Amino acid sequence: MKLNITKSMAMLFIMISMGLIASSCKSESSEDRKTDQALLYLVNSPATPNENQFVCLSAYSLANSCVTGTVQLFNPGVGCANATLDALPTTNGTINEQMIALRECVRKAVNDPIQPCNMPQFSYATAGQVVTNVIKAKCDVAEYTIAPATTTTKVNLTGLLKY
């Protein structure tokens, strides 16, 4: 059952992405380029994204919502590739736990009640500026619980965002 849901989600994501390709051919706004980054990942990946990659792609999408420039974006094609995810140290928890922690840290930065970085007046021109000014405050040393134990681990999650 879980496998069918994952495959259905992957197919839905691919169909939406293909629709975005067809509709974004006419303009070159920063929103279109963010979409192109996710599409670049899909084109370069020979298989449908697995569960870790889905979580990673959502973290990168959230992080890219803080970037208004078009020169340097977070690159999910590199950061969410199987080779990159498989190279993560498992001493800090499983890959899935690390990706979920990354997504939650980025979500905290994006949903900041005072200065949400996805608002135009609080966004930044490059991905490096987003990491330095926003994400480091939330994810530099993030704490998360490793299952099944209830121990809390501190991990620097900013290194998981590639640009």
N, C-alpha and C positions, 0 to 999 in steps of 0.2 A: 504494500500500500504506500509506504513512504517513498519507494523508488518511483512509483507512478506519479506521485505529487511532484517530486523533484524533476522528472522528465517533463511534466506538464508545465511547470514553472519555467524551465529552460526553453521550451518551445514558445511559450507566451512571450518571454523576454526577446527571443530571436525575432518573432513576428513583429513585435512593437519596434524593435531596432530596425528591421527592414523597412517598415513604414516611415520611420524617422529619416532613413537614408533618402527615400523617395521625396519626402517633403522638404528636406534641408539642402537640396542641391542648388537652390536659387540664391541663398544668402550666406554671409560669412560672419555672423555674430559670434560672440564668445559662447553663447548657449549652444550653437551648432558645433563649435569646436569641442566642447565638453562631451557632447554626444558622440562626436567622431572618435574621441579617446576610447570610449566604451566599445564602439564598433571596431576600432583597431584591435582591441583585445579579442573580440569575437572572431574576427577574420584570421588572426594569427593562432588561435587555439583550434586544434583539430577536433576536439571533443567538446561536448556540452560542459559548462562549468559544474564543478562538484559543490558540495555544501560549503566548504571553506572558501571557495572562490566566489560564491554568491554573497557571503558575508563581506568578503574583501571588496568586491565590486560596490556594494552599498556604502562601505566606509569611504572608498575613493570618490564616489559620486557626491557624498556629503562634503568631503574635503574640497572637491572642485567647486562646490557651490559658493565657497568663500573667495574664489579667485576670479577677478574681473578681467585680468589681462589675457592676452592670447599667446604670449611667448612661452611661458613656463606653466604648465598644468601638472597635476599629479598624474602619473602614468600607470593606469591599471594593467596595461599590457605587460609591464615589467613587474610591478608589485604584486599582482594577483596571478602570475604564471605559476604553474605547478612546480617548476624548478626553484623559484624563489620561496614559495611556501614550504616545500619539502626541505629546504636548507635552514629553516628556522630551528633554533635550539629547543629541544623538548624539555629542558630543565626548567623552563618558565611555564610549563603547562603544555597541553596539547596545542596543535596548530589551530584547531577550532576555538579553543578558549582564548588564545591570543588574538585571533581575528575578531571575536565577539567583543573582547576588551577594547580593541582598537576602534571598532565601530561605535561603541558606547562613549569612548572618550571624545571622538570626533563629533558625535551627536551632542555631547555636552557643550562643546565649543560653538557649534552651529546654533544651538538653542539657548545660548546665554541670555538670561532675561534682561540684561542691561545693554549689551552690545552684541547682538547676534551677527556673526561674520557673514552670513548669507544675505544680509541687507546691503544695498549698494553703498550706503554711507559708511559702513564698517568693513567693507571688503578690501582686499589687497590685490596688487597687480601681479604678483608672482606666487607660486606655491611655496617658495622658500620664505617669503614674508609671512605667509599664513602659518607655517610651522614655527617660525621664530616668535611671532607676535600673539598667536592665538592658541595653537595646539600644544605648544610646550607648556603653557600654563595648566592645561588640563591633562595632558598625556605624558609629560616628561617622566614622572615616576608614578605610574598608575597602579592602583591596588585592585586586585580581583581575586576571587576565591577559586581555587583549583578543586574540582570535584574528583572523587567523592569526599575527600577530606575537607575540613572547614578551615584550612590554613589560608592565610592571605599572603599573596606574593606581590612584591613590588617589581615592576618591569618597566623599562624605558620603551614606550611604544612608538615614539616619534621616528625611530629608525625603520619602522615598517612601512612608512609612507615614502614611496619613490617618486621622484620627478626628474 
